[in-house]
Amino acid sequence: MRTNPPEQALHYAPGALHIHTHYSDGSGSFPEVIAAARAAGLRWIIVTDHDSLEGRDYAGWHDGVLVIVDHEITPERNHFLALGLSETVAASLPPQEFIDEVYNRGGFGIIAHPDERVANPFKAIYRWDDWQVDGPRMRDGASVGIELWNLMSDWGESLTPRNRFLHFFVPTLGLNGPTPATLDWWDRLNMQGRRTFGVGGVDAHAFKRRVPWGEAEIFPYRWIFGTLTNYLLLNAPLSNDATVATAQVYAALRQGRSYFVNRLDGDAPRITFRATRGSEQHTMGAVVAAGPEPLLLTADVGRNAFVRLIANGELLASGIRHLRQSVTAGAVYRLEAYMGGKPWLFTNPIYVTDAGQ
Protein backbone atom coordinates (compact mmCIF):
# COMPACT_ATOMS: atom_id res chain seq x y z
CA MET A 1 0.00 0.00 0.00
CA ARG A 2 1.43 3.41 -1.01
CA THR A 3 1.02 6.06 1.66
CA ASN A 4 1.85 9.75 1.72
CA PRO A 5 3.13 11.94 4.55
CA PRO A 6 0.72 14.38 6.19
CA GLU A 7 -0.22 17.24 3.86
CA GLN A 8 1.30 19.84 6.14
CA ALA A 9 4.68 18.17 5.53
CA LEU A 10 4.36 18.26 1.74
CA HIS A 11 6.02 20.79 -0.55
CA TYR A 12 3.99 22.07 -3.51
CA ALA A 13 6.02 22.85 -6.64
CA PRO A 14 4.32 24.69 -9.54
CA GLY A 15 5.46 24.05 -13.07
CA ALA A 16 4.54 23.78 -16.72
CA LEU A 17 5.09 21.19 -19.42
CA HIS A 18 4.78 20.84 -23.18
CA ILE A 19 6.87 23.81 -24.25
CA HIS A 20 8.53 24.57 -27.59
CA THR A 21 11.49 26.82 -28.41
CA HIS A 22 13.16 27.88 -31.64
CA TYR A 23 14.79 24.44 -31.75
CA SER A 24 11.45 23.30 -33.22
CA ASP A 25 8.47 25.56 -34.01
CA GLY A 26 8.50 27.88 -31.01
CA SER A 27 9.57 31.49 -31.43
CA GLY A 28 11.63 31.88 -28.27
CA SER A 29 15.11 31.01 -27.07
CA PHE A 30 15.77 29.07 -23.89
CA PRO A 31 16.81 32.21 -21.98
CA GLU A 32 13.55 33.88 -23.01
CA VAL A 33 11.48 30.86 -21.97
CA ILE A 34 13.31 30.60 -18.64
CA ALA A 35 12.83 34.30 -17.89
CA ALA A 36 9.10 33.99 -18.64
CA ALA A 37 8.76 30.94 -16.39
CA ARG A 38 10.51 32.73 -13.54
CA ALA A 39 8.29 35.81 -13.98
CA ALA A 40 5.23 33.53 -13.83
CA GLY A 41 6.34 32.06 -10.52
CA LEU A 42 7.12 28.57 -11.84
CA ARG A 43 9.69 26.33 -10.18
CA TRP A 44 10.11 23.78 -12.97
CA ILE A 45 9.42 23.48 -16.70
CA ILE A 46 9.66 20.59 -19.16
CA VAL A 47 10.62 21.68 -22.67
CA THR A 48 9.61 19.19 -25.37
CA ASP A 49 10.73 20.38 -28.78
CA HIS A 50 9.57 18.31 -31.72
CA ASP A 51 11.86 15.30 -32.23
CA SER A 52 14.82 17.23 -30.88
CA LEU A 53 17.02 17.38 -27.78
CA GLU A 54 19.18 20.21 -29.12
CA GLY A 55 18.44 22.32 -26.07
CA ARG A 56 19.80 19.72 -23.63
CA ASP A 57 22.72 22.01 -22.69
CA TYR A 58 20.19 24.24 -20.94
CA ALA A 59 18.99 21.47 -18.62
CA GLY A 60 19.49 22.37 -14.96
CA TRP A 61 18.78 25.21 -12.58
CA HIS A 62 18.51 28.74 -13.98
CA ASP A 63 17.51 31.66 -11.74
CA GLY A 64 15.43 29.44 -9.48
CA VAL A 65 13.74 27.53 -12.32
CA LEU A 66 14.53 23.86 -12.93
CA VAL A 67 14.74 23.31 -16.69
CA ILE A 68 14.10 19.76 -17.90
CA VAL A 69 14.72 19.10 -21.59
CA ASP A 70 12.85 16.22 -23.19
CA HIS A 71 11.18 15.82 -26.59
CA GLU A 72 7.83 15.36 -28.28
CA ILE A 73 7.54 12.52 -30.78
CA THR A 74 5.60 14.09 -33.64
CA PRO A 75 4.47 12.02 -36.60
CA GLU A 76 1.66 13.54 -38.66
CA ARG A 77 -0.76 12.63 -35.85
CA ASN A 78 -0.40 10.74 -32.54
CA HIS A 79 1.96 13.00 -30.62
CA PHE A 80 3.68 11.76 -27.45
CA LEU A 81 5.79 13.58 -24.85
CA ALA A 82 8.79 11.30 -24.27
CA LEU A 83 10.39 11.96 -20.88
CA GLY A 84 13.59 10.83 -19.25
CA LEU A 85 15.55 9.76 -22.36
CA SER A 86 19.03 10.68 -23.51
CA GLU A 87 18.23 10.24 -27.22
CA THR A 88 15.18 10.88 -29.38
CA VAL A 89 12.84 8.12 -30.54
CA ALA A 90 12.02 7.94 -34.25
CA ALA A 91 8.70 9.55 -35.18
CA SER A 92 8.52 7.16 -38.15
CA LEU A 93 7.61 4.26 -35.85
CA PRO A 94 3.92 3.40 -35.32
CA PRO A 95 2.55 4.75 -32.01
CA GLN A 96 2.61 1.40 -30.18
CA GLU A 97 6.20 0.81 -31.23
CA PHE A 98 7.49 4.24 -30.25
CA ILE A 99 5.77 3.99 -26.87
CA ASP A 100 7.36 0.58 -26.32
CA GLU A 101 10.72 2.03 -27.31
CA VAL A 102 10.38 4.90 -24.81
CA TYR A 103 9.64 2.50 -21.96
CA ASN A 104 12.22 -0.08 -23.04
CA ARG A 105 14.85 2.66 -22.77
CA GLY A 106 13.75 3.48 -19.23
CA GLY A 107 11.68 6.54 -19.99
CA PHE A 108 8.00 7.27 -19.70
CA GLY A 109 5.58 9.55 -21.45
CA ILE A 110 2.37 11.45 -21.91
CA ILE A 111 -0.19 11.14 -24.72
CA ALA A 112 -0.61 14.68 -26.06
CA HIS A 113 -3.88 16.44 -27.01
CA PRO A 114 -5.68 13.13 -27.66
CA ASP A 115 -9.11 14.40 -28.68
CA GLU A 116 -8.51 17.05 -31.33
CA ARG A 117 -11.33 17.15 -33.88
CA VAL A 118 -11.10 20.48 -35.75
CA ALA A 119 -8.84 21.63 -38.57
CA ASN A 120 -8.69 25.32 -39.42
CA PRO A 121 -6.17 27.84 -40.76
CA PHE A 122 -4.50 27.96 -37.32
CA LYS A 123 -3.92 24.22 -36.91
CA ALA A 124 -4.36 20.75 -38.33
CA ILE A 125 -5.86 17.81 -36.40
CA TYR A 126 -3.26 16.08 -34.22
CA ARG A 127 -5.50 13.66 -32.35
CA TRP A 128 -4.49 10.28 -30.92
CA ASP A 129 -6.11 7.94 -33.43
CA ASP A 130 -6.24 4.57 -31.69
CA TRP A 131 -7.36 4.78 -28.06
CA GLN A 132 -6.64 1.08 -27.63
CA VAL A 133 -2.98 2.15 -27.66
CA ASP A 134 -2.66 3.61 -24.17
CA GLY A 135 0.80 2.56 -22.99
CA PRO A 136 3.55 0.00 -23.45
CA ARG A 137 2.53 -3.54 -24.35
CA MET A 138 4.37 -4.83 -21.28
CA ARG A 139 2.65 -2.55 -18.81
CA ASP A 140 3.92 -4.27 -15.63
CA GLY A 141 2.61 -1.44 -13.48
CA ALA A 142 4.21 1.27 -15.63
CA SER A 143 2.55 4.66 -15.34
CA VAL A 144 1.50 6.58 -18.47
CA GLY A 145 0.20 10.13 -18.71
CA ILE A 146 -2.63 11.76 -20.64
CA GLU A 147 -2.68 15.46 -21.39
CA LEU A 148 -6.23 16.01 -20.21
CA TRP A 149 -6.23 19.69 -21.10
CA ASN A 150 -3.92 21.23 -23.72
CA LEU A 151 -4.36 24.99 -23.69
CA MET A 152 -3.32 25.79 -27.26
CA SER A 153 -5.19 22.82 -28.67
CA ASP A 154 -8.34 23.79 -26.78
CA TRP A 155 -8.12 27.40 -27.94
CA GLY A 156 -7.41 26.39 -31.54
CA GLU A 157 -10.33 23.95 -31.64
CA SER A 158 -12.85 26.79 -31.27
CA LEU A 159 -11.18 29.22 -33.68
CA THR A 160 -13.13 30.40 -36.74
CA PRO A 161 -12.54 33.18 -39.29
CA ARG A 162 -15.30 35.20 -37.61
CA ASN A 163 -14.11 34.91 -33.99
CA ARG A 164 -10.34 34.77 -34.42
CA PHE A 165 -9.65 38.37 -33.37
CA LEU A 166 -12.15 38.32 -30.50
CA HIS A 167 -10.60 35.07 -29.19
CA PHE A 168 -7.11 36.53 -29.56
CA PHE A 169 -7.96 39.53 -27.40
CA VAL A 170 -10.21 37.56 -25.00
CA PRO A 171 -8.66 34.07 -25.12
CA THR A 172 -10.79 32.67 -22.30
CA LEU A 173 -13.74 32.70 -24.71
CA GLY A 174 -12.02 29.91 -26.62
CA LEU A 175 -11.26 27.67 -23.63
CA ASN A 176 -13.60 24.78 -22.81
CA GLY A 177 -11.46 22.45 -20.71
CA PRO A 178 -10.90 18.70 -21.08
CA THR A 179 -13.31 16.99 -23.45
CA PRO A 180 -15.80 14.55 -21.90
CA ALA A 181 -14.32 11.78 -24.06
CA THR A 182 -10.83 12.41 -22.68
CA LEU A 183 -12.00 12.40 -19.07
CA ASP A 184 -14.01 9.23 -19.68
CA TRP A 185 -10.97 7.50 -21.22
CA TRP A 186 -8.80 8.53 -18.28
CA ASP A 187 -11.31 7.24 -15.75
CA ARG A 188 -11.76 3.92 -17.57
CA LEU A 189 -8.02 3.28 -17.75
CA ASN A 190 -7.57 3.88 -14.04
CA MET A 191 -10.62 1.74 -13.22
CA GLN A 192 -9.02 -1.07 -15.25
CA GLY A 193 -5.83 -0.81 -13.19
CA ARG A 194 -3.88 0.78 -16.06
CA ARG A 195 -2.25 3.45 -13.92
CA THR A 196 -2.64 6.74 -15.83
CA PHE A 197 -1.82 10.19 -14.51
CA GLY A 198 -3.41 13.36 -15.85
CA VAL A 199 -1.72 16.68 -16.59
CA GLY A 200 -2.47 20.07 -18.07
CA GLY A 201 -0.17 21.11 -20.90
CA VAL A 202 0.39 24.64 -22.17
CA ASP A 203 1.80 23.65 -25.59
CA ALA A 204 3.67 26.96 -25.57
CA HIS A 205 5.02 28.22 -28.90
CA ALA A 206 4.58 32.02 -28.78
CA PHE A 207 3.61 31.79 -32.45
CA LYS A 208 4.25 34.91 -34.54
CA ARG A 209 1.47 35.64 -37.05
CA ARG A 210 0.83 38.42 -39.54
CA VAL A 211 -2.32 40.40 -38.76
CA PRO A 212 -3.81 43.54 -40.35
CA TRP A 213 -1.98 45.80 -37.89
CA GLY A 214 1.41 44.06 -38.18
CA GLU A 215 2.71 41.01 -36.29
CA ALA A 216 0.99 39.38 -33.32
CA GLU A 217 2.37 36.89 -30.83
CA ILE A 218 -0.03 34.03 -29.97
CA PHE A 219 0.49 33.77 -26.99
CA PRO A 220 3.63 35.10 -25.22
CA TYR A 221 5.44 32.61 -23.00
CA ARG A 222 4.92 34.80 -19.94
CA TRP A 223 1.15 34.86 -20.50
CA ILE A 224 0.75 31.16 -21.21
CA PHE A 225 2.84 30.22 -18.15
CA GLY A 226 0.10 31.87 -16.09
CA THR A 227 -2.53 29.46 -17.40
CA LEU A 228 -2.44 25.67 -16.88
CA THR A 229 -0.08 25.02 -13.98
CA ASN A 230 0.74 21.59 -12.56
CA TYR A 231 1.40 21.48 -8.81
CA LEU A 232 3.58 18.57 -7.68
CA LEU A 233 3.29 17.20 -4.14
CA LEU A 234 6.81 16.50 -2.93
CA ASN A 235 8.13 14.99 0.30
CA ALA A 236 11.01 17.48 0.28
CA PRO A 237 11.78 20.75 -1.53
CA LEU A 238 13.28 20.44 -4.98
CA SER A 239 16.95 19.64 -4.53
CA ASN A 240 19.66 22.12 -5.47
CA ASP A 241 21.19 19.25 -7.41
CA ALA A 242 19.48 19.40 -10.82
CA THR A 243 19.75 15.66 -11.42
CA VAL A 244 18.07 14.88 -8.11
CA ALA A 245 15.44 17.58 -8.64
CA THR A 246 14.62 16.24 -12.10
CA ALA A 247 14.13 12.78 -10.59
CA GLN A 248 11.77 14.33 -8.02
CA VAL A 249 9.65 15.89 -10.79
CA TYR A 250 9.54 12.67 -12.79
CA ALA A 251 8.61 10.60 -9.73
CA ALA A 252 5.76 12.92 -8.72
CA LEU A 253 4.35 12.88 -12.25
CA ARG A 254 4.56 9.10 -12.59
CA GLN A 255 2.96 8.53 -9.20
CA GLY A 256 0.11 10.95 -9.92
CA ARG A 257 1.09 13.15 -7.00
CA SER A 258 -0.13 16.30 -8.69
CA TYR A 259 -3.06 18.43 -9.71
CA PHE A 260 -3.42 21.21 -12.26
CA VAL A 261 -5.30 24.48 -12.29
CA ASN A 262 -6.13 27.18 -14.82
CA ARG A 263 -4.64 30.20 -13.13
CA LEU A 264 -6.53 32.56 -15.45
CA ASP A 265 -9.52 31.93 -13.19
CA GLY A 266 -7.60 31.97 -9.92
CA ASP A 267 -4.64 30.18 -8.40
CA ALA A 268 -4.77 27.22 -6.01
CA PRO A 269 -1.20 26.82 -4.80
CA ARG A 270 -1.97 24.46 -1.94
CA ILE A 271 -5.18 22.45 -1.95
CA THR A 272 -6.38 19.64 0.29
CA PHE A 273 -7.57 16.31 -1.09
CA ARG A 274 -6.98 13.43 1.30
CA ALA A 275 -8.33 10.16 2.62
CA THR A 276 -8.04 9.60 6.36
CA ARG A 277 -8.83 6.71 8.67
CA GLY A 278 -7.63 6.86 12.23
CA SER A 279 -3.98 7.88 12.10
CA GLU A 280 -3.72 7.09 8.36
CA GLN A 281 -3.56 9.95 5.88
CA HIS A 282 -3.35 9.55 2.10
CA THR A 283 -3.16 12.14 -0.68
CA MET A 284 -3.21 12.16 -4.46
CA GLY A 285 -1.50 9.18 -6.02
CA ALA A 286 -1.88 6.98 -2.93
CA VAL A 287 -3.24 3.43 -3.00
CA VAL A 288 -5.19 2.44 0.12
CA ALA A 289 -7.25 -0.64 0.91
CA ALA A 290 -10.89 -0.31 1.89
CA GLY A 291 -11.85 -1.89 5.18
CA PRO A 292 -14.66 -2.22 7.68
CA GLU A 293 -13.87 1.25 9.04
CA PRO A 294 -14.81 3.98 6.51
CA LEU A 295 -12.32 6.30 4.88
CA LEU A 296 -13.09 9.99 5.14
CA LEU A 297 -12.42 11.92 1.93
CA THR A 298 -11.96 15.64 2.54
CA ALA A 299 -11.24 18.45 0.13
CA ASP A 300 -10.61 22.18 0.29
CA VAL A 301 -9.62 23.99 -2.92
CA GLY A 302 -9.09 27.35 -1.22
CA ARG A 303 -11.66 29.26 -3.29
CA ASN A 304 -15.42 29.33 -3.62
CA ALA A 305 -15.39 26.99 -6.59
CA PHE A 306 -17.96 24.32 -7.32
CA VAL A 307 -16.20 21.09 -6.37
CA ARG A 308 -17.16 17.63 -7.64
CA LEU A 309 -15.96 14.33 -6.17
CA ILE A 310 -15.79 11.75 -8.95
CA ALA A 311 -15.80 8.01 -8.13
CA ASN A 312 -15.17 5.58 -11.01
CA GLY A 313 -16.15 8.29 -13.48
CA GLU A 314 -19.45 9.16 -11.77
CA LEU A 315 -20.39 12.10 -9.56
CA LEU A 316 -20.44 11.03 -5.91
CA ALA A 317 -20.69 14.36 -4.07
CA SER A 318 -20.40 18.09 -4.66
CA GLY A 319 -20.05 21.30 -2.71
CA ILE A 320 -18.70 24.83 -2.68
CA ARG A 321 -14.99 24.94 -1.85
CA HIS A 322 -15.18 22.09 0.73
CA LEU A 323 -16.17 18.42 0.60
CA ARG A 324 -16.43 15.68 3.21
CA GLN A 325 -17.49 12.21 2.14
CA SER A 326 -17.27 8.89 3.97
CA VAL A 327 -16.56 5.89 1.71
CA THR A 328 -16.26 2.17 2.27
CA ALA A 329 -16.12 0.90 -1.34
CA GLY A 330 -13.08 0.54 -3.52
CA ALA A 331 -13.01 3.07 -6.38
CA VAL A 332 -10.88 5.61 -8.20
CA TYR A 333 -11.64 8.93 -6.47
CA ARG A 334 -10.65 12.29 -7.92
CA LEU A 335 -11.65 15.97 -7.72
CA GLU A 336 -12.61 18.48 -10.33
CA ALA A 337 -13.62 22.09 -9.67
CA TYR A 338 -15.30 24.83 -11.67
CA MET A 339 -15.19 28.61 -11.43
CA GLY A 340 -18.11 30.51 -12.94
CA GLY A 341 -19.24 27.29 -14.60
CA LYS A 342 -15.89 26.83 -16.36
CA PRO A 343 -13.45 23.96 -15.75
CA TRP A 344 -10.74 25.15 -13.39
CA LEU A 345 -8.99 22.41 -11.37
CA PHE A 346 -8.38 18.67 -11.75
CA THR A 347 -6.58 16.37 -9.31
CA ASN A 348 -5.06 12.98 -9.87
CA PRO A 349 -6.89 10.19 -8.06
CA ILE A 350 -6.66 8.49 -4.73
CA TYR A 351 -6.97 4.76 -5.47
CA VAL A 352 -9.03 2.80 -2.97
CA THR A 353 -8.93 -0.96 -3.46
CA ASP A 354 -11.44 -3.48 -2.17
CA ALA A 355 -10.28 -5.82 0.58
CA GLY A 356 -8.21 -8.71 -0.79
CA GLN A 357 -7.12 -6.92 -3.97
Residue pairs with C-beta under 8 A, 6 or more apart in sequence:
1 287
1 288
1 289
2 255
2 285
2 286
2 287
2 288
3 280
3 281
3 282
3 286
3 288
4 10
4 233
4 257
4 281
4 282
4 283
4 284
4 285
4 286
5 235
5 281
6 281
7 272
7 274
7 281
7 283
9 235
10 233
10 234
10 235
10 283
11 233
11 234
11 235
11 236
11 237
11 238
12 231
12 232
12 233
12 234
12 269
12 270
13 43
13 44
13 231
13 232
13 234
13 237
13 238
13 249
13 252
14 41
14 42
14 43
14 44
14 229
14 230
14 231
14 232
14 269
15 42
15 43
15 44
15 45
15 46
15 66
15 229
15 230
15 231
15 232
15 249
16 37
16 40
16 42
16 45
16 46
16 202
16 204
16 224
16 225
16 228
16 229
16 230
17 45
17 46
17 48
17 81
17 110
17 199
17 201
17 202
17 230
18 46
18 48
18 72
18 81
18 110
18 112
18 147
18 150
18 201
18 202
18 203
18 204
19 26
19 33
19 45
19 46
19 47
19 48
19 202
19 203
19 204
19 221
20 26
20 47
20 48
20 49
20 50
20 72
20 203
20 204
20 205
21 28
21 29
21 30
21 33
21 47
21 49
21 55
22 28
22 29
23 49
23 52
23 54
23 55
24 49
24 50
24 51
24 52
24 72
25 50
25 205
26 33
26 49
26 204
26 205
26 206
27 205
27 206
27 207
27 208
27 217
28 36
28 206
28 221
30 47
30 55
30 58
30 67
32 221
33 45
33 47
33 204
33 221
34 45
34 58
34 62
34 63
34 65
34 67
35 63
36 220
36 221
36 222
36 225
37 45
37 65
37 221
37 225
38 62
38 63
38 64
38 65
39 222
39 225
40 222
40 225
40 226
42 65
42 225
42 229
43 64
43 65
43 66
43 238
44 65
44 66
44 67
44 68
44 232
44 238
44 245
44 249
45 65
45 66
45 67
45 68
45 225
46 68
46 69
46 70
46 81
46 83
46 249
47 55
47 58
47 67
47 68
47 69
47 70
48 70
48 71
48 72
48 81
48 82
49 55
49 71
49 72
50 71
50 72
50 74
51 71
51 72
51 73
51 74
51 88
51 91
52 71
52 88
53 69
53 70
53 71
53 86
53 87
53 88
55 69
56 69
58 67
58 69
59 67
59 68
59 69
59 242
59 246
60 66
60 67
60 242
61 67
61 240
61 242
61 245
66 238
66 242
66 245
66 246
66 249
68 83
68 246
68 249
70 81
70 82
70 83
70 84
70 85
71 81
71 82
71 85
71 88
71 89
72 79
72 80
72 81
72 82
72 112
73 79
73 80
73 81
73 82
73 88
73 89
73 91
73 98
73 102
73 109
74 91
75 91
75 92
75 95
77 125
77 126
77 127
77 128
77 129
78 95
78 126
78 127
78 128
78 129
78 130
79 112
79 113
79 126
79 128
80 95
80 98
80 99
80 102
80 109
80 110
80 111
80 112
81 109
81 110
81 112
81 145
81 147
81 201
82 88
82 89
82 98
82 102
82 107
82 109
83 107
83 108
83 109
83 110
83 250
83 253
84 106
84 107
84 108
84 250
85 102
85 105
85 106
85 107
87 105
89 98
89 101
89 102
89 105
90 98
90 101
91 98
93 101
95 128
95 129
95 130
95 133
96 133
96 137
99 109
99 133
99 135
99 136
99 144
100 136
100 137
100 138
102 108
102 109
102 136
103 109
103 135
103 136
103 138
103 142
104 136
108 142
108 143
108 144
108 145
108 250
108 254
109 144
109 145
110 144
110 145
110 146
110 147
110 199
110 201
111 128
111 134
111 144
111 145
111 146
111 147
112 126
112 128
112 147
112 150
112 201
112 203
113 126
113 127
113 128
113 147
113 150
113 153
113 201
113 203
114 127
114 128
114 131
114 146
114 147
114 182
114 185
115 127
115 128
115 179
115 181
115 182
116 123
116 125
116 126
116 127
116 153
116 157
117 125
117 127
117 157
118 125
118 156
118 157
118 158
118 159
119 125
120 156
120 159
120 160
121 161
122 156
122 159
122 164
123 153
123 156
123 159
126 153
131 185
134 144
134 185
134 189
134 194
134 196
135 142
135 144
135 194
135 196
136 142
136 144
139 194
141 195
142 195
143 195
143 196
143 197
143 254
143 255
143 256
144 194
144 195
144 196
144 197
145 196
145 197
145 198
145 199
145 253
146 182
146 185
146 186
146 189
146 196
146 197
146 198
146 199
147 199
147 200
147 201
148 178
148 182
148 183
148 186
148 198
148 199
148 200
148 260
148 346
149 177
149 178
149 200
149 201
149 228
149 260
149 262
149 343
149 346
150 200
150 201
150 202
150 203
151 175
151 200
151 201
151 202
151 203
151 224
151 227
151 228
152 202
152 203
152 204
152 205
152 219
152 224
153 203
154 174
154 175
154 176
154 177
155 167
155 171
155 174
155 175
156 174
157 174
157 176
158 167
158 173
158 174
158 175
158 176
159 167
159 174
163 173
163 174
165 211
166 173
167 173
167 174
168 216
168 218
171 219
172 264
172 265
172 342
175 262
175 264
175 342
176 343
177 262
177 342
177 343
178 343
178 346
183 313
184 313
186 196
186 198
187 310
187 312
187 313
187 332
188 313
189 196
190 196
190 332
190 349
190 351
191 312
191 313
191 332
195 256
197 253
197 254
197 255
197 256
197 258
197 285
197 348
198 256
198 260
198 346
198 348
199 230
199 253
199 258
199 260
200 228
200 229
200 230
200 260
200 261
200 262
200 346
201 228
202 224
202 225
202 227
202 228
204 219
204 221
204 224
204 225
205 218
206 217
206 218
206 219
206 220
206 221
206 224
207 217
207 218
208 215
208 216
208 217
208 218
209 215
209 216
209 217
209 218
210 216
226 263
226 264
227 262
227 263
227 264
228 260
228 261
228 262
228 263
229 260
229 261
229 263
229 267
230 253
230 258
230 259
230 260
231 258
231 259
231 260
231 261
231 268
231 269
231 270
231 271
232 248
232 249
232 252
232 253
232 257
232 258
233 252
233 257
233 258
233 283
233 284
233 285
234 248
234 252
234 257
236 248
238 245
238 248
238 249
239 245
239 248
251 257
252 258
252 285
255 285
256 284
256 285
256 348
256 349
257 283
257 284
257 285
257 348
258 284
258 285
258 347
258 348
259 268
259 271
259 273
259 284
259 335
259 345
259 346
259 347
259 348
260 345
260 346
261 267
261 268
261 344
261 345
262 342
262 343
262 344
262 345
265 339
265 340
265 342
265 344
266 303
266 305
266 339
266 344
268 301
268 302
268 303
268 345
269 302
270 302
271 299
271 300
271 301
271 302
271 345
271 347
272 298
272 299
272 300
272 301
273 283
273 284
273 297
273 298
273 299
273 335
273 347
273 350
274 281
274 282
274 283
274 297
274 298
274 299
274 350
275 281
275 282
275 283
275 286
275 288
275 295
275 296
275 297
275 327
275 333
275 350
275 352
276 282
276 295
276 296
276 298
277 288
277 291
277 293
277 294
277 295
277 296
278 293
280 288
282 288
282 350
283 350
284 347
284 348
284 349
284 350
285 348
285 349
285 350
286 350
286 351
287 351
287 352
287 353
288 295
288 350
288 351
288 352
288 353
289 330
289 352
289 353
289 354
289 355
289 357
290 327
290 328
290 329
290 330
290 352
290 353
290 354
290 355
291 355
292 328
294 326
294 327
294 328
295 326
295 327
295 328
295 352
296 324
296 325
296 326
296 327
297 309
297 323
297 324
297 325
297 326
297 327
297 333
297 350
298 322
298 323
298 324
298 325
299 307
299 309
299 322
299 323
299 324
299 335
300 321
300 322
300 323
301 307
301 321
301 335
301 337
301 345
302 321
303 321
303 339
304 320
304 321
305 320
305 321
305 337
305 338
305 339
305 344
305 345
306 318
306 319
306 320
306 337
306 338
306 339
306 341
307 318
307 319
307 320
307 321
307 322
307 323
307 335
307 336
307 337
308 315
308 317
308 318
308 335
308 336
308 337
308 338
309 315
309 316
309 317
309 318
309 323
309 325
309 333
309 334
309 335
310 316
310 333
310 334
310 335
310 336
311 327
311 329
311 331
311 332
311 333
312 331
312 332
313 332
316 325
316 327
316 333
317 323
317 325
323 335
327 333
327 352
329 352
329 354
330 352
330 353
330 354
330 357
331 352
332 349
332 351
332 352
333 349
333 350
333 351
333 352
334 346
334 347
334 348
334 349
334 350
335 345
335 346
335 347
336 343
336 345
336 346
336 347
337 344
337 345
337 346
338 344
